[in-house]
């Protein structure tokens, strides 16, 4: 997957405003580190190729 990198500081600032959760600088920096780590962990999973058609699970009704 060749997605452009995420601007974590801007994302965090927007989420602070949207969720009305003010953070201090220390927490913002730590959150940036954690989000970057999670994105790095998710990257191989997102790059895993899937066939065009997956068999869907059954639908159970009561």
C-alpha positions as a printed Julia matrix, in Angstrom:
62×3 Matrix{Float64}:
   0.0     0.0    0.0
   1.46    3.34  -0.97
  -0.69    5.77   0.96
   0.72    9.17   1.76
   1.88    9.59   5.36
  -0.58   11.0    7.86
   0.1    14.38   9.42
  -0.44   13.22  13.01
  -0.09   16.62  14.74
  -2.8    18.11  12.52
  -5.01   15.03  12.97
  -4.63   15.22  16.76
  -5.41   18.94  16.77
  -8.58   18.39  14.71
  -9.71   15.51  16.93
  -9.13   17.64  20.04
 -11.48   20.25  18.62
 -14.04   17.8   17.29
 -14.23   15.75  20.5
 -13.71   18.75  22.79
 -10.88   16.97  24.62
  -8.06   19.43  25.3
  -4.58   17.89  25.6
  -1.34   19.31  26.89
   1.83   19.19  24.77
   3.2    16.12  26.54
   0.05   14.11  25.87
  -0.09   15.31  22.25
   3.48   14.13  21.64
   2.84   10.74  23.27
  -0.39   10.31  21.31
   1.49   11.09  18.1
   4.06    8.38  18.94
   1.33    5.83  19.72
  -0.69    6.59  16.57
   2.44    6.28  14.41
   3.23    2.92  16.04
  -0.29    1.61  15.43
  -0.17    2.75  11.81
   3.17    0.96  11.33
   1.72   -2.23  12.85
  -1.37   -2.07  10.63
   0.55   -1.48   7.4
   1.47   -5.14   6.68
  -2.14   -6.18   7.3
  -3.44   -3.56   4.91
  -0.88   -4.65   2.3
  -2.0    -8.3    2.45
  -3.59   -9.18  -0.89
  -7.11  -10.53  -0.82
  -8.87  -12.31  -3.66
 -11.48  -10.26  -5.47
 -14.29  -12.47  -4.19
 -14.32  -13.79  -0.67
 -16.84  -16.4    0.41
 -19.29  -14.63   2.68
 -20.32  -16.03   6.03
 -23.75  -17.49   6.41
 -26.59  -15.33   7.63
 -28.46  -16.78  10.59
 -31.98  -15.66  11.35
 -34.11  -16.46  14.38
